[in-house]
Amino acid sequence: MTLLLVLAAALVWAGTAGAQLKGTDVSHYNGTVDWLRVSNAGYSFAFVKATEGLTITDPTYPINRDGAATIGIRTGAYHFARPGGTGDAAIVANAVAQADRYVDVAGLRPGDLPPALDLETTGGLAPAALTEWTQAWLDEVTARTGTKAVVYFSPNFWKRSLADTATFAQQGYLLWIAHWKVSAPAVPAGNWAGAGWTFWQWTNCETIPGFLRCVDGDRFSGTSLASVAVPSFPAAAPSATATPTVAGAAQVGKLVAAKAGAWNGGRPISFAYQWQSCDAAGGGCVAIPGATAESYTPSAADAGHALVVSVTAQNASGATTAFSAPTLAVATGGVAGAGAPAATAPPAIAGTAQVGQALSASVGTWSGSPTIFALQWRRCDAAGANCAAISGATAPTYTLSPGDVGATISLLVTATGKGGSRSAGSAPTAVVAAAPVPPAVVGSAVAQAGAAGAVTTSGGAVTATWQPGAVPVGATVSLATRSPKLTLPGTGFALGVSAPLAWPVDVRYAAAPADAVAGLASGRTWQALPQLTAAALAAGQSAGVYRDATGALHVLTRVAGTFALFAPGKWGDPSRVAAGRPLLKRVAPLRIRGRADGSLLVTTRISVASQAHLYASLGGVPIVQQGSRLGWWLHGRTAKTVQALQRTPGGFPLRLRVSARRLRPGTTYHLRLAAVDPYGRKASLTIKVRRR
C-alpha cells in the first residue's frame, strides 16, 4: 500500500537522547559536505570554522553553516587563534581585534552552539602573555555576544603553553578537549576546575557519511545541546555591569589599549571608543581629537595627564556609554633627572586589613618639587604580586570591600613636576581578612556600618550572612521560611533586602540533600541556579550555589527573592524546565505501516524543550494503548486521547496503534500533540496525515 503524508510541521533540530551526542567540526579543508547524510547518520552538531587570525575568513563558513542548520544540525562557529603582540597593550589590542572580526563574521544567533576559540599556536608568546591574550579574546567575545565561549586545545598544549592555568575554568568557560583515540581524554587544569570536558574531539579521522574523506569526530557530554546554546536576549539597550579598563603603562610613546568591560542588554553589541585627557587625579577630562580607536599612543602633550577611555556600546535598542577609571598620570620617557620627581621615601598605607575598615595613604617623600600627586589603590594576590587597579579607588582613603578578602592592597603614587612624572608604590598590606560574623538573629536585622551581619529562620534551617559593605548601612535584611509547590519540603526561604546589594549575601542550609537542585523563583516559574566552583559570583551573575569544605550547601546571591531546593529529575526540577513554553517539534519523518493483526502504526519522533505532561490524539480515531508509545510505552484501554509524563527535555518516540478500518484511505486526519509543563504553560503541534 502506498502512503502519502501531508505534513504541517517542519523538520527541525532536537537533542538526541544518550550519554554523549555525536558531532564534528569542519573547515574548507573538508571540501563539499552532504549535510543530509551527516544528519541521517545520527550527528547532531557541528562547529564550523569562521575566521583565522586578523585577516582570514573561511570561504566555506556560510555554506557549511546554512547547509547543516537547514536540516536540523545545531551549528557553532570557531576562530583559529593567531596570538600576537609585545607588551600588555599590544597583546590586548591584537586579541580584541581578532575577537571583533570573529564576532562580525560568525553572526551567532540564539540557539547556536556557543562561540569557540581554537588554541593551537602561541605566536611566540610565553605562558603568562598567552594567558593574557586568551583572557582579552574571551572577554571581548563575551561582552559582544553575551555568551561565554568554549576553549579548544590539546592537553599537552595547555600544560606547555599556558602553564596548566585553571583561570578560565574557574571563570566558567567551557572546555572542548582534543585528545584522540583514547577511552577518555586527559583533562588539564585540575579536571577543568572540577567541571570536566563539555566537548571532546576524540579523533581526527572518523568516517562520516556525507564527507569525501575522514573528518574530526566530536562528542558532547550531556543529553541536550540546548543547555549550552546561545540564549535569547531581551530587546533592551546596553547597560554596563563592569566598567571598561585600560591595559598598558601610561607613558609617552607607549601603546595603551582599552578593554570594553561587561554588558547586559540585547545582542549583538558593537563598541566605539573615545580617549580623553584628564588632570593627574583623573578630573577635568576632555576628548582627545582623533583618538577613537581601541588603542592609543600617548604623545608629549599627554605627559602628567591621566587618561580615560569612554566606550559606547550600541545594539538595536540603543546606545550607552561607560568610562574607565583614570590611568596614572602619563609618565615621560627616559630616566629620572632634569628635575623629574623621585621618591626618597616610598608611599605607605595605614590601617587594618579587614573588610569594612578604611585604609589611609601617605604619598611618601619626593625630590624634584612635584606639584601634583595622583593616587591609585590596587588589589594584589596574597603574595603582593599581580596587582590590578581598583576602579574608582583614587582618593586618599580606601574602605576594604568583600571583594578584597584573600587579597593584599597596595598604593601607587604618581608625582608630577616641571621635569615630568614618576611613580612609586607602597609595600602591600597583610592579606585582607573577612570581618567576624556576629551571632545570627531570628527574622531580620539592620546592616551596621563597618560590621558583618547574620539572620536565620526560626529553627535555624537556613542562615544568611553578609560582610561590611555588601548591604547598605541602615538597610534591613529578613529571612523567612516558605513552602512553594513542587519543591522539597522544608527547603524554601524568602530573602528580603530593603536596598540593592553591593556584594552577595551568603545563605547556608543547615542540611540539604547531596544532589539537590537549587532554584530562584521568577514570577510563577523557577530559575535553576548554577553550580559555582568557589564562593564567588562572576560579573553579571546574580546567584549561584556551592558547597563548603564540610559539604554544606550555600546559596550566594546578589538579589533578594524566594529560593528553594528540588529533587533532581523529578517533576518541577527547574534545570529541566524551559524558560518559555514547552515547545513541541517534529524531528523525524512520519510513517504509517500495517501490521499482521490488521492494525496500523503511526510513528514519528517529537522533541519537547521542557519537562511536560504530553497528550496525543488522532482526529477522533480510537487509539489502542497496548503497543502505543508517547515517550513511554502506554498501557490501558483504547482511548481517543493518550497521555504520558516526560521528565527530561529532548527527543522521544511517538507510536500510535489504530485499527486499519478507522484510518480510511483518502481521508485527512489531524495528529494533535499538546504539552503542559509543571507551571501550567501549554504548547501544541498539529501534523496532517492522509492515507492513500
N, C-alpha and C positions, 0 to 999 in steps of 0.2 A: 504494500500500500504506500502510495506517495503522500508525504505530509508537507503542507505549505504553511509556514509560520509567518504571521504578520506581527512584528514586534514593535511595541511603543516605547520601550526603554533602550537607551544607548549603551554600548559596551564601554565600561569604564574600569579604572583600576580598583582592585581590592586587595587587602593584605592576605597572604596565604598562611593558613594555619601550619604550625610546625615549629620546632625549636629554632631553626635557622633558615631564613628566607634566602633564596639564591639570586645573585645579581652579577653584573660585570661592569667594567669601565673601559671606555673606548676613546680613540682619537683618530686623526686622519690616517695613521699607520694601519688601521684595521680595514681600510677600504670601504666598499659599499656593504651595508648591513641589511638583511631581511628581518626587520624587527617583528613581523608577524610570526615567523618561525621561532624566533627567540622567545616570544611570549608563549607560544604553544608548547615549548619545551619546559615551561614552568619557571622562567626567570621573571622576577617581579620588579627589579630595579636596575638602574644603570647610572653611573657617574660619567659625564661626557666632558672631555677637555674643552675649555673655553678659551683660555689665554695662557701665554708663557712670557715671563719677564715683563719688560716695559713695552714691547712692540709687536709681539706675535699673537695673532688670533688664529685659532684652529679653523680652517675653512669648512670643515665638516660639522662644526658645532650646531648650527641651526638645523641642518638636515637630520643629524642623529637625534637631536633633542625633540624635534617635531615628530619624526618617524616613530620614536619609542613612545612618546607621550600619547600620540594619537590612538595607539592600540592598547593603551592601558598600563604601560610600564612606567612606574614612578621614576622621574629623572632628577638628576642634580648636576651641577657644573663644578669642575675643578680647575684650579690655577696651578701651573707648574712654576715653582718659585725660582727666580734667578737673583738671590740676595746680592746686595752691593752697598757701597758707601764706606767712607772712612771718617770715624768720629760719630758721636751720638746724633747730631743733627742730620748729617748726610745719610746715615743708616735709616733714620726715621723717614726722611724725605723719600728715599728710594722705596721703602716698604709701602708708604702711603700712596705713592704714585702707582705702584703695581696693584694695590688693593682697589684704588679708584677705577683703574682700567678694567679690572676683572668684574667689578660690580656693574659697570656700564655695559659690558659685553654680555655677561651672563643673563641679565634680565630676569632674576629669580622671581617666582610668583608664589603666593600661598599654596601649600600642598606639595611643593617641590622638596626634594632632599635638601638638607642644609648646605651652605657653602662649604667648599673643601679646598684645603691648601696642601699641595703635593710638595713635600720637602725631600729632595734627593741630592741637592748640591749646596755647598756652603758659600760659594762666591769668594772664597779666601777668608771668610770671617771666622774668628775664634769663637769658642762656645758662648762666651758672655755676649759678644757682639751679635751672633746669630740668634741668641735668645731675645735680645733687644729688637732685632729686625722682625722676628716672628711675632712678638708682642704687638709691635706697631701695626703689622698687617692685619692681625686678628682684631685689634681694637677698631681699626678703620672700617673693616667689613661689618663688624657688629654694630657700629654706630650708624652705618648707612642702610643695612638690611634689617636690623633688629633681631638678628639670629646669630647665635654662637656657631662658629664653623667647626667642621671636622678636620683634624690634622692627620695627614697620611705620612708614614715613614716606615723604615725597617728598624728592627730592634738595634742592630749594630750602629746604624747611622745616628739614632737618637743618643745612644750611650757615648759614641765617639765625638759627635759633632755638637751636641747640646748638653754634654756632661750629665746625662740622665736626669735633667731637671724635672721636677714634678709641678712646676709653676702653673702650667696650662691645665693640667689635670685638676689641680686644686681650684682653678677658676671656673671649672665646669665645661671646658671644651671637650668634645667627643673624640674618640680615638678610632682611626682607620689604620690597622696594623698590616704591614706587608711582610708576611713570613710564609714561605712557600713549602708545600708538600710535607707538612708536619701534622701530627694528630691534633696538636693545639699550639697556638702561637705563643712565643715568649713576649711578655708584655712588660716593657720597662717602666721607670718612674714609679716603683712600688705598686705594680699592677695598676698603673694609671691612677694612683692615689686611692686604690681600692675599688675603683669603678669598673675596671676591666675594659675589654675592647667592645666597640659598638659595631664596626665593620671590620671584616678580616679578608684581605686579599690572600687567599690560601694557595693560589697557583698563578703562574704567568703563562700557562699553556693548557687551557681547558677547551675541549672540543664542544662547541655550542652550535646547534643548527642555526643557520642564518648568517654565519661568518665564513669567509673564504679560507681562513686558517685558524689555528688555535688562538685563544684570547685569554686575557686575565679573568680569573674566576673569583667572585667575592661572596661573602655571606654576611647576613645581618643577625645580630644576637637575639633579637626579640621576635615577637609574633605580629607586630603591627608597625609598619613604617610610618604611620600617622603620628606615632609618639615622638618622632624626631623631625617631622616635616616643618617647613617654614610656616609659621602661623599666620592667620589673618590679623590685620592691624586696624584699629579704629580710624575713621576719617577725621583726624584731628591734627592741628598744626603742631610742629615740633616743640618739645619742651626739654630743656637740658636737665639731666639727672646727675651729671658730673661735668664740671666746667672744663673748658679747654686748658691745655698745658703747653709749655714751651720746652723743647729739647735742645741741649747745647748750651755752652757757656756764653754769656753775653759779653762779647769782646769785639772791638773794631776789626773788621776784615774777616771774621769767622762766622760761618753759617749758623743760623738758628732755624728750627723747624717747629711747626705747630702740630699738635695732636688735637683732634676735634672734640674730644670728650665723649660722653654718653648721652643718648637722647631717647625720649619717648615720642609717640605720635605716629601718624601714618607713614608708610614706607612705599617706595624708596625715598631716601633723603639725599640731597646734594649739599655741598658746603662751599661757601665763599669766604675769603679771608681779607682782613684789613689790619696791617701792623700800625701801631700807634707809639709815639714818643711821649714819655711822661717825665716828671721830675724824679729825682733819685729815690724818693719814697713811694713812687707809683701814683702820684696825683697829677692833676692838670694835664691829662692826656689829650693829644691831638693826632689826627691821622697823618701818616707819612705818605706824601703823594706817590702814586705808582706802586706802593708796597702792598700788592693784593694777591701775591702767590702764597702757597702753603709754607714756603721758606723765605728767609730774608737774611741779607748780609749787612750788618751794621756798618755805617760809614763814620768818618771822623766827627761829623756833626752830631752823632748819637752818643759820643763819649760822655759819661757822667749822667746819662738819662736812663731810666728804666724803660723796658719795652713791654707793651701789652699787645696781644693779638685778639681781635674780635672774630668770631666765627658765626656766620649767618647760615642757619640750617633752613632749607627750602623743601617743601613737599607740595602735593596737590592742594592741600588745605591752607597753606600759608607759609610764613617765614618768621623765624625767631632768632635773635642774636644773643650770644653769650660771650663773656670776656674771660680771658685767662687772668691769673694772678700776675702782678708785675714781676719781671725778672729783676735780678740785681742790677744796679747801675752799670751801664756798659763800660767796660774797662778799656783803657788804651793799650796798645801793643808795647813790646819792649820790656825792659827790666825796670825795677824801681829806681828812681833817681830823678834828677832835674826838678826837685821839689815835690815829686809824687808822694802821697801819704804812704806810710809803712807802719805796721803795728809794732810797737815796742813792748807792749803787754797785751796778750790776747783778750778777746771778749770773754765774758764769764756769765754763768747762769746761777741764780739763787732761787731756792725753793725746794719743796718736797715732791719727789717723783711719784705722785699718786693721783689717780683720776679725781677731778674736781678741784685740785689745788692749782694755784696760779704761780707760774714761773716768772721771774723778772730778769731783765737783760742789763748787763753792763757792757758798753762798747769797747772797753779796754783803753789803752793809751796809744797815741799815734804821733809820728813825726810828720812833717810836711804840711802842717797847718790846714787840715781838712775843714771844710765849711759845711759839708752835708754828710750825714750818715744814713744809710738805708739798711734796715734790719729784715732778715728772713729767718723764721723758725723752720727747722727741718726735722722730719721724722726719719730715724735711722734704725738699722737692725739692732739686735741685742748686744752686738759687739761694737756698736758705734759706727759701723760702715754702711755702705749702700744707702746714703741719705737722699731724701727727696723733699722738695719744698712743700710745706703745708699751705694749701690755698688760703689766701687772705690773712695769713699769720705774719704781719709785718709791723705790729705795734710793739712797744717796749715790754709788754707783758703778754703771756700766753697761758690760758687755762686748759689744763690737760683734759682730753675727752676720752670716752670709752674706746675710740679707735686707736689710742696710743698705748693700750695695755700690751705689755710684752716688748715694746719698742724703747729706744732711747731717744732723747731730744737734743739737738744741737742748735747753735745760733751762728748764722753767717752775717757779718757786718761788712758793708762796703763803704769806704770813706772816699769822698771826692774833694779834691782841692784844685788849685791852679795848675798843678803838674799832672793831673789825671786822676784815675780811680784805682784803688786796690782793695782787695777783700781779705778778710781773716776770719777764721772760725774758732768757736769755743770748743772746749772738751765736752764730750757727751755727758748727759745726766746718767744717773743709775737707771736700770730697767724700770719702766713705769709699772706700778702695781695697781690692781683694782682696789677700789675703796671697800672697806669692810661693810658687809651687808648686815643690817640690824635684824633682830627677830621679827618674823612676819606677823602682821596684824590681820585679823579676820575681816573680810569685806572690802575695805577701802582705806587708802592713805593718801596724804598730800605730799608732793615732792618738795624736799627741802634743799636749800642752796648748799652745794658742795658735799652732799651726803647721798649715799645709796639708799634704796628703799625696798620693801618687800610686803606683799599682801598674799593671803591664802584664803581658800574656801573653808567653810565650816566642815571640820573633819579632816582637812589637810590633803584632799585628793590631788590638788594642784596648787603650786605656789609660784607667783610671779615676782621677779626681782629686776632691779634696774640700777645702773651706775649713774653717778652725778652727771648731769648734762643730757642724759637720754630723755628725761621727761622735763618739760619746762617747770621752773620753780613756781609753786603755787597750784599746779595742775593736780587734779585728783585721779588716782588710778584705782579702779574697782575690779573685783573678781567674784564671779558668782557661778554656781552650777547651773547647767541646762540639760534638758533631756530631748534633743531633737530626734525626729523619726529617722530610721534606717541606721543609726549609729550604735556603737557598742554601749551598753548600759553603764552609767556612771562615769563616762569619759567626756561629756560635754561641759564646756565652760564659756562664759562670756567675759571678755576683757574689755573694760571701758576706760578711756582716757579722755579727759576734758580739753586736751590741746594736742596738736600734731606732735608726733615723736621725732626727735632729732636723731636718736640712735635706737637700736632694737631693745625691746623688753624680752626677758628670758623666762618662759613658763615651764616649770618642771613637773612631770607626773610622778606621784609617789609610787605608782605601779601601772604598768602598761604591757599588753601582750607584745612578745618579741617581734611579731610580724604585722603589727597594726599599721593601717594606712591613716595618716592624719589629713584632715580636711578643714578648710575655712569656708564658712557659709557665705554665699554670694547671692543675695535675694532668696529665691526659692530653691536654688541649686547649691552645689558644693564644689569647691576647687581643691583638687589634691595638692598637698604641699610637697615640694621637692625634698629629697634627702640631701643634707649638707655633709660635706666631708670634714668640716670643722665648725666650731661655734662662731661662725661669721656669715653674714649675708653679703653677696656680691652687690655691686652698684646696680640699682634698678630692681632688685629682688625684694619683694615685700614681706615674705615669710618663708620659713623652711623648718625642717626638723633634723635633729641629730641626737646621738646617744653619747653620754659621757663615759668616762673610764669605768664607772660602776655599772653601766648598762642602762641607766635611767634615761627615759625619753624626754627631750626638751623641744618645745616649740619656740623658735626665735622669730619675733615679728616686729615690723615697723608700723603695723596697722592694728587698730582695735577691731573687735568683731567676735563672732561666735565660732569656736573651734570644737572639734570632736574627733574621735577615733572610729575607724571602720574595720570590719573583718575583711581581709584581703580576698578578692574573688567572689564575695557574697553580694547579694542584691543591694545596690546602693553604693558599692565601692567607688569613690569618685575618680579613682585612677582609670576606671573602665567606663566612665560615663562621658559622653561628648560634651563640649562646651555649648553646642547648639542642639537642634532637634536630632533625633536618631535616624539620620538619612538612610534610605534603602536604595541599593543599586544592583542591577543585574550584571553579572561579571562572567557569564558563560552562555553559550547558545542554549535555547530552549528546544527540547526534543520530546516527541511523542512516539512511543513504541508499544506494540501489542505484546500480550503475554498469553501463554498456553491456556490459562484459565478463562480467557475471554475478556479480561480487564485490560485497561490501558494505563501506562505510566507516563505522567507529565513530569519531566525533570529539567532542572537548570541549577545554577549556583547564584546565590544572592550575598551581598555584603551589607552589614549594618554598622554604622560608625559609633555604636554605643551599646552598652547593656540594654536589653529591651525585651518586653513581652511581645511575642510575634503571633500574628493571626494571618490565615490564608483561606481564601475561598475561590471557587472556580465557577463563576456565573450561575450560582444556584445549583450546580450539579453536585449530588451527594458524593462525598469523598470517603473511601474505605480507609479507616485509620490503620488497620492492620496491614503493614507493608508500606506505609507512607512515612515520610520524614519531613520535619521542619527544623533543621539543625539536628535535633534528637529524633530517634525512632518514635513513632506515635503508637499508641495502643488505645483500644476502646471501640465504641460502636461507630457505625457510619454517621457522618455529620456534614452539614453544608459549610461549616467553618471549623477549621482545626487550629490549634494553638500550641505554643511551646515557649519556654523561657530560655533566652540566650544571655548568658552571664559574661561572655567575652566578646568584645568587638571584633569584627573581621568577617571573613567569608564563611558561609555554611551551605550545605546541600539542601535543595528543595526537591522532594519526590512525592507526587500526589497520585494515588491509585484510584481510578474511577472505572465504572462499568462502560464497556465499549458502546452499549446501547444508549447511554446517557450523553456521550460526546458525539453528536451526529455529524456526518460529513457535510461540508459546505456551510456550516454554521460558525459564526464568530462568537467566541466566549471571552470574557474578561477575567484574567487571573489577577486577583486583587490581594495585595500584601499590606499589612499595617504593622507598625511598631510603636510601642508605648514604653518610654524609658522610666526609671524609678521616680522621676519628678512629674510624671503625667504628660510630658511633651510627646506629641504624636508626629508620625510621618507615614507616608503611604507610597505605594508603587503599583502601577497597573500595566499588565502586558496582555496584548491582544493575541489570541490563539485561534487558528482556524484549521480544522481537519479536512483533508480532501482525499 
